[in-house]
Amino acid sequence: MKSSVLTRYRVMAYVTAVMLLILCGCMVAKYGFDTGEDLTFAVSQAHGVLYIIYLIFAFDLGSKAKWPFGKLLWVLLSGTIPTAAFFVERKVVRETLPLVSGAQPAAAAKA
């Protein structure tokens, strides 16, 4: 697997997670303080488009890494849970890095 597949996924995981946190803040402002309705609409639309791109890249990574359906589903849904994408992204990178062509194995610690 090429490293660009993993890099695309990582970028979109972070972008999606940050946009979801911004959207949560906008929703609090909209429904809690009755302000920022236009901003909430714009952020929700942007997050929706970015989430679709995230789904495409995560599915591409999952199909190339040959993940089982349950794992793929969890990674795809992590973009809908605030802060989950940050943690899932770290775990995915740790697990798929050995599959990347040209990746160097981690050096063993000397005793």
N, C-alpha and C positions, 0 to 999 in steps of 0.2 A: 504494500500500500504506500502511496506517495505521502510525503509529509504535508503537502498542501491540503489534503483532505482533512487531516487533523487540525491544521491551522485555521482553515475556514470554519470548522465547527467551533473551535475555541473562541474565535472572534465573535461569532454570532451568539454563542452562549453568554458571553459577557455583555454584549450589547442588549440582548433580549432581557437579561436579568436587571440591568440598570434601568432600561425603559419601563420594566414592570414596577420597579420601586418608585420611579417618578410618577407613574400612573397611579399607584396607591396613594402617594402624597396628594396628587390632584383630586382623587376621589374624596379624600378626607376634607380637602378645602371646599369641594363642591357640595358635598352632603352635610358636612359638619359646620361649615361657616358660610354656606350659601354664596360662594364666590368662585370665580375661575371656571365657569361652565365652558367657555370657548377653548380655553387651554386644555381642559380635560378631554374635550372632543378631539382636538388635534393630537394630543399625546396618545389617546386610545387608538386613533387611526394609524399613527406611526408604529405603535407597538404591534398592532395587528399585521401590518405588512412585514415588519421585521421578524415576527414570530413565524410567518409562513416561510420566509427565507431560512430561518433557523430549522424548521421542520425538514426542509429539503436537504440541508447540509447534514443534519443529524441522521436522517434516513440514509443518506449516501455513506456516511461513516459506518453506520450500523450494518449496512448490507456488505460493505467491503471487509468489515471486521467479523462478519458472520455471527452477530449476536442472536441469542434466542429472542422470541417475540416479547416475552415479559420485560427483558432488559431494554429492548428498543422502545417499548411503550413507556417505561419509566423515564427514559431519557427524553422522549418527545414531550411528555407531560410536565417535565421539570421546568419548562419555560412558562408555565401557567401558575406556578407556586412561588410567591415572593421569596427570594434568597436561595431557593432550592437549586437553581441552575449553577450557582457558584460552587456548591458542594459536589453536585453531580459532575460538573465539568472536570474538577480535580480528580475525581475517581476514574472517570473515563480516560483522561490523559494518562494516568498511571497504568491503567490496564491495556491501553492500545499502543502506547509508545514502543513496546517491543515488536509490534507488527509493522511499524514504519520502516520502509526500506532505507538503509543507510544509517539507522539509529545506532548509536554506540551504547553497548551495555554498561550499566552502572558499575563503577569499580568497587570491588569488595573492600570493606574496611579491614585494615591490618590489625591484628590482635597485639 
